Amino acid sequence: ALAQPWIPITMDTMAGDPRLMHKIDILHRSQSDVRDATGIDGKLLDYMTRATAEFRLNLYAGHVAQADLEAVRPRFHAHYVQWPPLFAEARDLAERGADPLSPEALDLAARWIALFTAVWGNDPALHQQVHSAHASDPVMFNGLGMGDDGIRIVRSSIEYLKQQRHLENT
């Protein structure tokens, strides 16, 4: 219940920029004057990170079987904090107008695929359910800070890598 309003408040406060969110997180964790002024410390941030991860995982409930969500839950939480830096990198690429086939975009896509697999496993049917959820439910992308251009770059880069892997396997 706390995570649902926390996400838009955080995004509004940080201008929807995952890079700024990371910097503010560091300030709250490292600067006692910031903690004193805001009342937000590392323990609260850790708690809200866990709550936000659980909120986001529950977004998949209408798309993925409950048994699969339960199996994924520990990995989802374990890797949750690895996503925001990728979102920030996608935003950087989009702001620079990077080509989805540029080496840096393809490198981001390769790391994205690896993290996705670390979280969701190797079951192609489960992957399809997750991808369908992303395609059909725009709420999945709320609060990520990548913007439509960042999402397009990541999707295009991933699609290219998948095509290349398919060609290598044929």
Helices and strands as residue ranges (DSSP letters): H 3-13, H 18-30, H 32-38, H 42-58, G 59-62, H 66-79, G 80-82, H 83-95, H 103-120, H 124-136, G 138-141, H 147-169
